[in-house]
Amino acid sequence: MSAVSDLRRTVADLHRELTRYELVIWTAGNVSARVPDQDLMVIKPSGVSYDELGPEAMVVTDLHGTLVEGEMAPSSDTAAHAYVYRHMPEVNGVVHTHSPYATAWAARGEPIPCVLTMIADEFGGDIPVGPFALIGDDSIGHGIVETLRASRSKAVLMRNHGPFTVGKDARSAVKAAVMLEDVARTVHFAHQLGKPEPIEQHHIDSLYSRYQNVYGQ
């Protein structure tokens, strides 16, 4: 119960990061976190204003999306998050946004090419596009998992929908969502000036390894 209470606070706080970095509007978007050593996750409720998303508003579901604890219905993307947790045990945080530039790439069905060192650092190569899937069941989750299994990326652009990011915890997934929008915007600007040059694969590998294993404290 202590772990669930802590995650309720963490997930509530992280939703404020989505609005701080202008990754969502109105009630769109969601953050979830896996509960350690339990087949449970914490996620935001459906259709609730970000101003009302305190710890007590967060809901707990099992990893099939069934409500376990909370007074409101879980996010409409709960089935997608749950599918990711069931099939990617290394993932402990999932984020979905409709951030404008990343979603524009998703609308085009076009991967974001690895033309910046920041993309190599965080995503390990091109940021891939996942298949079109309807909301309501775990079809989106299936597309996320199948796409990310073939990539080092922590982000996938679900076609005609928007970005999902994953991480070792919920904060890492939010960080990936923030960085995704930043590079999506910059690469869009670069395309207005001409064709940006991709980074060679051996340099991508070196940059990714350094950032994942050496960078920071």
JOKAVEN-V743791 format. One record per residue. N is the residue number from 1. RES is the residue in three letters. PSI is psi in degrees with one decimal (NA if undefined). Layout:
# JOKAVEN-V743791
n = (N;N)
res = (RES;RES)
psi = (PSI;PSI)
This chain:
# JOKAVEN-V743791
n = (1;2;3;4;5;6;7;8;9;10;11;12;13;14;15;16;17;18;19;20;21;22;23;24;25;26;27;28;29;30;31;32;33;34;35;36;37;38;39;40;41;42;43;44;45;46;47;48;49;50;51;52;53;54;55;56;57;58;59;60;61;62;63;64;65;66;67;68;69;70;71;72;73;74;75;76;77;78;79;80;81;82;83;84;85;86;87;88;89;90;91;92;93;94;95;96;97;98;99;100;101;102;103;104;105;106;107;108;109;110;111;112;113;114;115;116;117;118;119;120;121;122;123;124;125;126;127;128;129;130;131;132;133;134;135;136;137;138;139;140;141;142;143;144;145;146;147;148;149;150;151;152;153;154;155;156;157;158;159;160;161;162;163;164;165;166;167;168;169;170;171;172;173;174;175;176;177;178;179;180;181;182;183;184;185;186;187;188;189;190;191;192;193;194;195;196;197;198;199;200;201;202;203;204;205;206;207;208;209;210;211;212;213;214;215;216;217)
res = (MET;SER;ALA;VAL;SER;ASP;LEU;ARG;ARG;THR;VAL;ALA;ASP;LEU;HIS;ARG;GLU;LEU;THR;ARG;TYR;GLU;LEU;VAL;ILE;TRP;THR;ALA;GLY;ASN;VAL;SER;ALA;ARG;VAL;PRO;ASP;GLN;ASP;LEU;MET;VAL;ILE;LYS;PRO;SER;GLY;VAL;SER;TYR;ASP;GLU;LEU;GLY;PRO;GLU;ALA;MET;VAL;VAL;THR;ASP;LEU;HIS;GLY;THR;LEU;VAL;GLU;GLY;GLU;MET;ALA;PRO;SER;SER;ASP;THR;ALA;ALA;HIS;ALA;TYR;VAL;TYR;ARG;HIS;MET;PRO;GLU;VAL;ASN;GLY;VAL;VAL;HIS;THR;HIS;SER;PRO;TYR;ALA;THR;ALA;TRP;ALA;ALA;ARG;GLY;GLU;PRO;ILE;PRO;CYS;VAL;LEU;THR;MET;ILE;ALA;ASP;GLU;PHE;GLY;GLY;ASP;ILE;PRO;VAL;GLY;PRO;PHE;ALA;LEU;ILE;GLY;ASP;ASP;SER;ILE;GLY;HIS;GLY;ILE;VAL;GLU;THR;LEU;ARG;ALA;SER;ARG;SER;LYS;ALA;VAL;LEU;MET;ARG;ASN;HIS;GLY;PRO;PHE;THR;VAL;GLY;LYS;ASP;ALA;ARG;SER;ALA;VAL;LYS;ALA;ALA;VAL;MET;LEU;GLU;ASP;VAL;ALA;ARG;THR;VAL;HIS;PHE;ALA;HIS;GLN;LEU;GLY;LYS;PRO;GLU;PRO;ILE;GLU;GLN;HIS;HIS;ILE;ASP;SER;LEU;TYR;SER;ARG;TYR;GLN;ASN;VAL;TYR;GLY;GLN)
psi = (-34.5;-41.5;-40.9;-44.0;-43.5;-42.5;-33.0;-45.4;-45.2;-48.6;-39.0;-45.6;-39.7;-28.6;-30.1;-26.2;-32.8;-41.2;-35.1;-41.4;10.4;45.4;-11.4;161.5;157.2;-117.8;10.0;158.4;163.4;152.9;140.0;161.7;136.7;138.2;124.5;134.3;20.1;150.8;59.1;159.1;157.5;133.1;161.6;155.6;162.7;133.9;29.3;136.6;143.6;-26.5;-19.0;8.4;66.4;174.8;-37.2;-20.1;-21.6;146.8;156.5;130.6;165.7;-177.6;18.9;7.6;7.0;130.7;129.5;-37.6;133.2;161.9;-6.4;161.8;140.4;163.7;148.3;-15.0;9.3;-42.0;-36.8;-46.9;-45.6;-40.7;-42.7;-46.7;-36.5;-31.7;-6.6;81.4;-20.4;-12.3;129.3;2.9;139.2;139.7;139.8;131.6;173.6;39.9;135.6;-48.3;-43.4;-39.0;-31.2;-40.7;-39.4;-37.7;-33.9;-15.4;36.1;126.6;151.0;116.5;151.9;83.6;6.4;145.0;-31.6;-34.8;-43.7;-44.4;-56.8;-35.6;-9.6;19.5;-165.3;146.1;116.0;163.7;133.2;168.9;159.2;137.6;145.0;149.0;147.2;-27.9;-159.8;18.3;-40.8;-44.4;-40.8;-43.6;-39.4;-50.7;-47.2;-34.4;-46.0;-25.8;-24.3;16.3;158.0;-4.9;145.8;3.4;146.9;138.9;100.7;122.1;131.0;18.9;-71.4;-177.8;145.5;140.9;153.7;163.8;171.7;-19.6;175.6;-36.4;-41.1;-37.5;-36.8;-42.7;-44.9;-37.5;-38.7;-46.4;-35.3;-47.9;-37.9;-47.2;-31.6;-40.3;-46.8;-42.5;-34.1;-46.6;-41.0;-38.4;-26.6;-23.6;-15.8;-161.4;113.1;147.4;128.6;153.5;139.5;146.7;-39.8;-30.1;-39.0;-46.3;-42.4;-44.9;-43.9;-45.3;-43.9;-46.2;-38.3;-27.6;-18.1;-41.6;143.8;-170.8;NA)
